[in-house]
């Protein structure tokens, strides 16, 4: 995986509606949720302890919504480079469980150019292995 | 189990202390590892992944709720520049709004938190907006 993948694309391939390449993430594991809890400081036990998750009516632990958002953050870095991310806004619309495999996808909503920097407004989302969107949002990145 | 009292709109405007966070290379690497983020600059720990500000945790006096009853509804970050290892960021979070809505799950309380981070000279680095839904 070498980015930024959009940097060398001509304008014609970044028009409104252009579909962006996918970034498929490895399946989510319980170990990953424990690591993410530690790395992020979100120790809500519904993400790491099945018993706690069941006491609030879940079948078992669910992934942190912010983990799915972090995947989209990586997606933007891959597309545009980590210095070019200007905005990421998401809504968490469905639960993600261990074993789910998320893919980051997107398309261009709008392109504007200013001083040789192209700013792209993107529609981005993560979807699971059943093609259900679990995190949906919008982003802005700059492409030199 | 006792539940804390429902959140009231009296909380609007209440804010945390300003907290100074030092962005450590090891913390960036640990975060990137947990996410399996393969961005080279993040793997090296040079640049923080975009959602790294979630690690800047602060408390707002008087704001308490039962974690098990909270849903994270939405999150936004805006960046003036990337966050880098070695950054010293002054961060603060405040209650931007509290309101109730009737939804499919009954009455829910929406809590909007606004976070900002500036560099040592006061220049803006990032802002964040969290929408939490309490059932």
HADDOCK unambig.tbl for C-alpha pairs under 7 A between the chains (distance, minus, plus):
assign (segid A and resid 32 and name CA) (segid B and resid 34 and name CA) 5.93 0.50 0.50
assign (segid A and resid 35 and name CA) (segid B and resid 34 and name CA) 5.25 0.50 0.50
assign (segid A and resid 36 and name CA) (segid B and resid 31 and name CA) 6.95 0.50 0.50
assign (segid A and resid 36 and name CA) (segid B and resid 34 and name CA) 5.03 0.50 0.50
assign (segid A and resid 36 and name CA) (segid B and resid 35 and name CA) 6.80 0.50 0.50
assign (segid A and resid 39 and name CA) (segid B and resid 30 and name CA) 5.89 0.50 0.50
assign (segid A and resid 39 and name CA) (segid B and resid 31 and name CA) 4.95 0.50 0.50
assign (segid A and resid 39 and name CA) (segid B and resid 34 and name CA) 6.77 0.50 0.50
assign (segid A and resid 40 and name CA) (segid B and resid 31 and name CA) 6.78 0.50 0.50
assign (segid A and resid 40 and name CA) (segid B and resid 54 and name CA) 6.39 0.50 0.50
assign (segid A and resid 40 and name CA) (segid B and resid 55 and name CA) 4.78 0.50 0.50
assign (segid A and resid 41 and name CA) (segid B and resid 55 and name CA) 5.89 0.50 0.50
assign (segid A and resid 44 and name CA) (segid B and resid 67 and name CA) 6.62 0.50 0.50
assign (segid A and resid 56 and name CA) (segid B and resid 68 and name CA) 6.65 0.50 0.50
assign (segid A and resid 65 and name CA) (segid B and resid 72 and name CA) 6.94 0.50 0.50
assign (segid A and resid 67 and name CA) (segid B and resid 35 and name CA) 6.71 0.50 0.50
assign (segid A and resid 70 and name CA) (segid B and resid 35 and name CA) 6.73 0.50 0.50
assign (segid A and resid 70 and name CA) (segid B and resid 51 and name CA) 5.60 0.50 0.50
assign (segid A and resid 71 and name CA) (segid B and resid 35 and name CA) 6.91 0.50 0.50
assign (segid A and resid 73 and name CA) (segid B and resid 49 and name CA) 6.56 0.50 0.50
assign (segid A and resid 73 and name CA) (segid B and resid 50 and name CA) 5.22 0.50 0.50
assign (segid A and resid 73 and name CA) (segid B and resid 51 and name CA) 6.37 0.50 0.50
assign (segid A and resid 74 and name CA) (segid B and resid 37 and name CA) 5.81 0.50 0.50
assign (segid A and resid 74 and name CA) (segid B and resid 39 and name CA) 6.70 0.50 0.50
assign (segid A and resid 74 and name CA) (segid B and resid 49 and name CA) 6.85 0.50 0.50
assign (segid A and resid 77 and name CA) (segid B and resid 39 and name CA) 6.61 0.50 0.50
assign (segid A and resid 78 and name CA) (segid B and resid 39 and name CA) 6.61 0.50 0.50
assign (segid A and resid 83 and name CA) (segid B and resid 81 and name CA) 6.85 0.50 0.50
assign (segid A and resid 83 and name CA) (segid B and resid 82 and name CA) 5.50 0.50 0.50
assign (segid A and resid 86 and name CA) (segid B and resid 78 and name CA) 5.67 0.50 0.50
assign (segid A and resid 86 and name CA) (segid B and resid 79 and name CA) 4.88 0.50 0.50
assign (segid A and resid 86 and name CA) (segid B and resid 80 and name CA) 6.71 0.50 0.50
assign (segid A and resid 87 and name CA) (segid B and resid 77 and name CA) 5.62 0.50 0.50
assign (segid A and resid 87 and name CA) (segid B and resid 78 and name CA) 4.27 0.50 0.50
assign (segid A and resid 87 and name CA) (segid B and resid 79 and name CA) 6.03 0.50 0.50
assign (segid A and resid 88 and name CA) (segid B and resid 76 and name CA) 5.66 0.50 0.50
assign (segid A and resid 88 and name CA) (segid B and resid 77 and name CA) 5.38 0.50 0.50
assign (segid A and resid 88 and name CA) (segid B and resid 78 and name CA) 6.56 0.50 0.50
assign (segid A and resid 89 and name CA) (segid B and resid 75 and name CA) 5.73 0.50 0.50
assign (segid A and resid 89 and name CA) (segid B and resid 76 and name CA) 3.91 0.50 0.50
assign (segid A and resid 89 and name CA) (segid B and resid 77 and name CA) 6.22 0.50 0.50
assign (segid A and resid 90 and name CA) (segid B and resid 74 and name CA) 5.60 0.50 0.50
assign (segid A and resid 90 and name CA) (segid B and resid 75 and name CA) 5.49 0.50 0.50
assign (segid A and resid 90 and name CA) (segid B and resid 76 and name CA) 6.22 0.50 0.50
assign (segid A and resid 91 and name CA) (segid B and resid 73 and name CA) 5.88 0.50 0.50
assign (segid A and resid 91 and name CA) (segid B and resid 74 and name CA) 4.18 0.50 0.50
assign (segid A and resid 91 and name CA) (segid B and resid 75 and name CA) 6.54 0.50 0.50
assign (segid A and resid 92 and name CA) (segid B and resid 72 and name CA) 6.99 0.50 0.50
assign (segid A and resid 92 and name CA) (segid B and resid 73 and name CA) 5.48 0.50 0.50
assign (segid A and resid 92 and name CA) (segid B and resid 74 and name CA) 5.79 0.50 0.50
